[in-house]
Amino acid sequence: MKKLMKLTFFILVFIGLTMHCQTNIWDENPSDSQIELDSLLTILPYSRGKDKIPLLNRVAEIYWSINSNKTIEYANEALQLAQEFNDKNQEGLALINLCQGYLFNDFYDKALQLGLQSLEIRKGIENDYDLAFTLRTLGWLYYDIGYFDKALEYHTETLKIHEKIGDKQRIAYSYNSIGLIHEHKGDCNLALSFFKKSLELKKAFNNKDRIAETMKNMGVCYRKINELDSAKTFLESSLEITNQIKDDQNKVHILNELSIVNLKLGNFDKCYLLLKESRLIMEGLMDNKEWIVENDRIMSDYYLAKQDYKEAFNYYKKYAEGNSEIFSSNKSEKLTEMRILYEDERRESEIKLLEQQRNLEAQKRKLLLIGSILSVIIAILIIASLWNNIKKKKAIYLQSHKLSKEKLRTQSLLRENLEHKLEFRMKELTNLALFISQRTSIYKDLTKSFKSLNFTDIKQLKKDINALIKEYTFKFDFNEDIQRFHTNVETLQSDFLFRIKEKYPHLTNKDVQLAVQVKLKLSSKEIANINNISLNSVEIGRHRLRKKLNLDKKENLVSFLESI
């Protein structure tokens, strides 16, 4: 009997802790979480009914960063019990736990469905902490699949709630989140303004891993805007803290970023050592594919800077193969499909509700008409019926208008998905053009090397030729890349080719080809290398093209071509 009373006491204590701390999982010490998990798993078999729900949810929460499959398992059980006992607060928590579990497993469609359900419930409960956490989770979901505008919308809403409740620690986290989104949108200066606010608040809490994270983010931004000394300072400070707390996963990212900075500064030996150290750490990590791909890309840049083109090409091939292996182009498609499905189901429910209301109104009118005796009452009922009919038609009209807007938003999502795909293919095409340009430049260097050979000394000539053959053997065979480049141009720029030929039928094929390459923002040197012509010929061709397009000297050729 005493043992049962003791277990009941512990259950009540853990329920109180769970209700108090359910949004603080990321702020906890991992060792403290493990101790709590062990205690919860001990008392969980003895708990029953409604008291078991918060325990299941808390276990699911702690498992987020340990075993996402366990999160799904315990959260599912919590969801079933919460729905059985009509506990909306615990149902909302179970749904966001499931959302996190599926998000960690990259099931974005399922995660979105559960996250939106949790959001709907938590908006009704009006608990600011819980609502902010669900909004923040949905924001990271959109961030992960590259919908940065939508991610910014959710994180901005989260920041407003944190500011409303005056939680400075979470305000700092929101600043950091918004900064990351602006960085990925390409506005590093705006991102830095948010990171600086975040760092200033975080220093007061002495949370080392959060401080290291923001310093790393600032270092990345400074590197992207080419302020390399500032980038080096912040990244090295972040690395020092990361070494103290032994965060290997974050350390790999910092080492990779530091290697890029040192490569740009010309510190080749330091760059190589950092890449090797990063590689050694990531080999001991479980989920390391993306880190390995990034390491291969930087290593290719390192060998390219060292003019070791063979090794540069080998690492670039590894990067390209690894990138295609981990790149999941269907993330956006799955999310879009899930959102369309979820909104269709919601609209269908609304339509059914309207239909039920209409049927109910019809029954009421019939009963009133049958029960009416006096002509005055009948007249009043007729007038009331007409008035209700007008209101109903107005409601149906407003609902139809709302559904039309929802349909337009769905089409916008689909169009945005296609634009993401096109942008990816355009980047791939530009990278190929630059790669061809570099290889063509090497080919020209080979021609110059042959011209400089001394044909009078036969013995020395043989040695020189053998050296050149060995050096340039792997650099030939450009025709296939060039052909693929022009094929990709015709495919990806088909709309542009049609419009420019229709608008300017007097342009020659060479003029059109030059226009496409200028529109891709290739330099004159790169265009010359791709087409195997002189730089002077490119400049003459650009001048001739401007003349045929009737452009003034002040007008920008690239901007004009993009507007066609």
N, C-alpha and C positions, 0 to 999 in steps of 0.2 A: 504493500500500500504506500509506504514511504517512497519507494523507488518510482512509483507512478506519479506521486505528487511532485517529486523532484524533476521528472521529465516534463511534466506540465508547466512547471515554473520556467524551465529553459525554453520551451516552445514559446511561451508568452514573451519572454525577453527577446528572442530572435525575431518574433513578429514585430515588436516595437522597433528594433534596430532596422529591420527590412523596410518598414514604412518610412522611417526617418532618412535612410541612406540610399534609397533605390535609384537615385540619379547621380551617385557619387562614385561609381565603379572605377572611373578613370583616374580618380584622385587618390586611390588607396595604394598602400604598400603591398607588393605581391606576396611577401611573407605573411602579412596580416590576413590577406585574403585566403591564403592556403589554410591558415589556422582556423578561420571561420568556416571554410568549406568542410574541413574534416569534422568540425563540431556539428554542422548542419546534417551531413551525411550520416552521422551517428544517431541523431534524434529523429530524422525524417521517417524511418520505418514505424515509429511509435505514434506519429501524428495522424489525425483523421479529419475528414470533412473539411469545413471552411477554414479551419486553422492551418491546414496543410498547404493552402494556396500560396501565401506569402513565402513560406519556406522553399517551395518548388521554384518560385520566381527568383528568389535570391540565389539559389544554387545555379539556375540557368544564367543569371547575370555574371556570377564569378567565373563560369566556364567560358565566357566570351573569348578571352585571350588565351585560354588553355586548350579547349576542345569544343569547337563550334557545333559538332554533331551532338555532343552532350547538351549544349544549350538548347538545340531544337527538341531533343527528347524530353527534357524537364519542362520546357516552356509549353509544349503541346499538352502535357498532363495538367499543367497549371491553367491553361486556356479552357480545357474541358470542364474542370471543376469550377472555374470562375463563371462560366456560362450557366452551369448547373445551379449555382447558388446566386446567380444574377448580381455578381460583384463586379461592377463596371470599372472600378479603380484597378483591381487586379487583372481584369480582362485586358485593359489598355496596356498594362505592364507586360503581360504575357505576349501580346501581339508585337510589342517593340522588341522583346527578347527574341522572338522568332524572326523578326525582320533582321536583327543583328546576326543571328545564326546563319540565315540564308545569304546575307550580304558577305560574310566572311567566306562562304563557299561559292561566291560569284553567281548565285542564282538571283539576278537583278530583278527579273519580272515578279518572282514570288516575294522577294524582299519589298518591292514597291507596293504590291497589293496589301501586304500585312502592315506596312508602315502607314499607308493612307487610312486603313481601318483603325489603327491605333490613334492617328491624328483626329479622326472623326469623334471617337469616344472621348479623348482627352480634352477636346474643345468643349464638350458638353459638361465635363466635370469641373473645368475652370481651375485647375491646379497649375500655377505658372511654371513651377520647376519641371513637372512632368511634361507639360506642353512644349516647353523650350527644348527638352531633351529629344522628344520625337521630331520636332522641326530640325534640330541639329543633325539627327541621324539621316533624315531624308535629304538634307543638304549635302552630306558626305556621299550619299548614294548617287546623286546627280553629278557631283564632282568626279567620282570614280569613273563614270562612263563618259565624261567630257561635256556634259550639259552645264557649262559654267554660268550662264545667265540665270538658269533655274536654281543652281546651287547658291548663287549670290542672293537670290530672293529669299530662300529659306534661312540662310545664315544671318542676313540683315534682320529678319523678323525675330530670330533667336536673340540677337544683340539687343533689340528693343526691349524684350522681356527681361533680360539680365539687367539692363539699365533701370528698368522699372522697379525691380526687386532689390537693386543696389548690391548685387553680388559681384564684387570686383574681380575675384578669381575667375569667374566664368566670363566676365566682360573681357578679360585678357585673352581667354581661349577663343572668344568670338572674333576679336581683333586679328588674332593669328590666322583663323580660318578664312576670314575675308581677305587678308593679305595674300594667302596662298592662291585664292581664286583670281585676284587681280594679276598676280605673277603669271599664272597660266594663260590669262587673257592677253598678256604681253605688255601690261602697264606696270613695269617694275618700280617706277618712282612712286606711284600711288600705293603699291604693295608695301614699299619700305615705310611709308607714313603709318600704316596700320601695324607693321611689325615693331616699329619703335614704340608705339603706344602700348603694345602687348608686352614688350620686354620691360618697360618701365614699371608696369603693374606686377609682373611676375617676380621681379627682384625682391619685392616686399614679402613674398610668400616663401622665398628661398627653395622653390621647387626645381631642383637641378635639371631633371630630364626635360621639363618644359622650357627652362631658360636655354638649355643647349639646343633644343629644337628651333626656337625662334632665332637664335644666333646663326644657326645653320641656314635658315630661310633667308636671313638678311645677307649672308655671305653669297648665296646663290644669286640673289637679286643684283648685288654689286658686281658679281662676275658677268651677269648678262648685260649690264650697262657699261662694262669694260672699266670699272673702277677697281682695278686688280689689287691694289694695296689694301683697300678697305675690305675687299672680299677675303683676302688672305688672313687679315687680322681677325675677322669674325669667325671664319671657319676654324682657325687654329684655336681660338678661345672655346668654341663649341667642342672641338676634339678633346681638349684638356678636360672638360667637364664629363664628356662621354667616357673617357678612360677611367675617371674616378668612379662612375656609377656602373661601369662594365656593360654598356649597352652596345652589343656587337652589331646589331642590325642598323642602328643609326650611324655607327662608326663607319660602316662600309660606304654609306652614302656620302659622309663627310670626306673620307679619303678619296673617293672618286672625284668629288668637286674640287678638292685641293690639288689633285693631279692635273685637272684642266687649267686651274689658275697658274700653276707652276709651268705648265706647257706654254701658256701664253706669255709668261714672263721670260721664257727661254731657259728655265731651270730643268733641263732634260733629265739629268741623273735623278734629281729629287722627284720628278714626275714619275719616272720608272719605278723607283722604290715605293712610292705611295700606291701605285697600281698593283705591284706585287703583294704588298701588305694587305690591301683590300681583297685581292684574289684569295689569299690564304685564309682570311677570316670567313669570306662568303662560302667557301667549300665546306665549312662546318655548320652552315645554316640550312634549315629544311627547305624553305621556299626561296630559292636563290636564282631562279632563271632570269628574272628581269635584271638583277644586279650583274650577272655574268654577261648578259648582252650589252649592258652599258659599259662594263669594263672592256669588252672587246672593241667597242666603238672608239673609246678613248685611246686604247692601245694602237688602233689603226692610225689615228691622228698623230700619235707619238712617233711611229715609224715613218709616217709621211713627212713630218717635220725633220726627222733625221735623214731623209732622202733614201731610206731603205724601202724602195717601192714594192719589192717582192713580199716582205713581211707585212707591209701596210695593206697590200691587196689580200693576203691570207686572212688577216684579222677582220678586214671589211667583209669578206665572204662569210666568216663565222658570225659576225654581227647581223648580216642580212638574213642568214638562215635561222638564227635564234630569234630574231625579231618577228619573222613571218610565222614562226612556230607558236610564239606566245601572244601574237596580236589577234584579238578576238573581235572581228568586225561586226559580229552579230549582237554585241552588247547593246548598242543603241537601238537596233531593230527589235530585240527582245523587250526592251523597256518601252519602246513606242507601242508595240503590239499589246503589252500588258496594260498600258494606260488607256488605249482605245477600248480594250475589252472591259476594263473596270468602269469607264465612263458610260459605255453602252449598257452595262448591267444597271447602273444607277439611273440612267434615263428610262430604261424599261420599267423599273420599279415605280418611278414617278408617273409614268403613263398609266400603269395599272391602278395606282392610287387615285388618279383623276377619273378613271373609268368607274371605280367603285363609288366615288363621291357622286358622279353623274347618275348612276343607277339608284343610289340612295335618294337623291333629290327627286327622281322620277317617281319612286314609290310614294314619297311624301305627298307629291302633287296629286297622285291618283286617289290616295286615302282622303285628302281634303276635298277633292271634287265629288267623290262618292258620298262623303258625310255632309256635304253642304245641302241645306234645305231652302233657305231663302235666296232670292235672286240677288239681293244686295251682297250677301256673303259670297255667292258664286262670282259676281263681278269683281269683288276684292281679290278673290283667289286667282282669277284670270290675270288681273293686273300684277299681282305678286309673282305669278308664274312667268309672265313676260319679263319682269325686272330681273328675276333670278336667271332666266335664260340669257339675258344680255350680259350679266356678270360672268356667267359660265363661259360664254363665247369669248369674252374679254380675257378670262383666265387662260382659256385654251390658246388664244392668240399670243398672249404673253409667253406661255410655255413653249409654243412652237418657235417663237422668236429666240427664246433662250436655247432651245435645241439646235437651231440653225447656227447660233454663235458657237456652241460646243463643237458642231461639225466642222466649222471653219478653223477652230483651234486644233482639232485633230489633224486636219489637212496641213496646217502649219507645222505640226510636229513631224509629219511624214516628209514635208519639203525640207525641213531642217536636217533630217536624217540623210536625205540625198545630198544636201550641200556639204555635210561632213565627209561623205564618201568622195565627192568630187574634189574637195580640198585635199584629201589624202592622196588621191591619184595625181593631182597637180604637183604636190610636193615631190612625189615619186618621180615625176617627169623632169622636174627641175634638177633634182639630184642626179638623174641619169645624164642630163645635158652637161652638168658641171664635171661629172666623171669622164665623159667623152672628151671634154675640153682639155682636162688634165692629161689624158692619155695621148691626145693629138699633139699637145705641147712637147711631151716626151719624145714622140716620133720625130718632130722637127729637130729636137736636140740631137737625135741619132744621126739625122742627115748632116747637121753641122759637124758632128764628130767624124763622119766619113770624109767630109771635105778637108778636114784638118790633118788627115793621115799623110805620112811621109812615104811616098812611093819609090824613093831612091834607095832606101835601105830595105831590101827585101826581107831580111831576117827580122828586123824590128817591125816591119809592116805586118808580118804573120802574127807576131805577138800581140800587136795592137788590135788586129782584126779578131783574134780569138777572145781577147778581153772584152771587146764590144759585143761579140756574139753572146758570150756568157752573161753580160750585164743586161742586154736588151731582149733575150729570148722570150721571157714571160710577158713582155710589154706589147707584143704585136696582136694581130687579129682584131682590129677595131670595127670592121665592116658590119659585124652582127649587131654591136651596140648602137652604131649610127643608124642602121636600118630600123632597129627597135625604137629608137628615139623618134624618128620621123613617122613611124606607124602610130606610136602613142600620140604624137601631135595631131595627126589626122583624126584620131578617135576622140581625144579629149577636147579638141578645139573645133569640132565639126560645125557647131553653131556659129562660131566666130568666122570660120572660113566661108560659110554660106552667106553671112551678112556682109562681109567685106567685099566678096566677089559680086554680090548683088548691087551694092552701093557704088562700087568703083570697078566696073567691068573692064576698064582699060588697063588695070594692073596686070603685070606678067606673073607667071608662076613663081619666079625668083622674088619679085616684089612681095607677093603674098607670104612666101616662106620667111622672108626677112621680117615682115610685120608680125608674124606669130612669135618668132624668136625674141623680138624686141618687147612684145607684150608679156612674155615670160620673164622679163627683166634680166635677160642675159647681157653681160657686158660685151663691148665690141670685140675685145680679145677672145672671149669665149665663143662668140658667133663665128669669128675668123677660124678658130681651131676646129669647130664642129663642121664647117663647110669647106675646110682646107683651102682657104683663100687668104690674101694678105689683109692686114688691118686697114690699109688705105682703101682697099676695095669695099670693105664694110662701111667705112665712113662715106665713100662716094654713094654707095647703095642707100644709106640712110638719108643723105641729102636729096637723092633722086626721089625716094619714097615720100619725103616731106613735101616736095614740089608737086608730085602727082596727087597728094591728098589736100593740096591748097592750104598748107599750114603756114602761119606767120612764124617768124624767128622766135618770138616770145612764147609760143605755145609748146607745151610739153608733149613729145611724141607718144610716150608710154601712156600718159593719162588719156590722150585722144583715142588711142587704140582700145583701151579698156572701156571707153564709153560707147564704142560701136556695138 
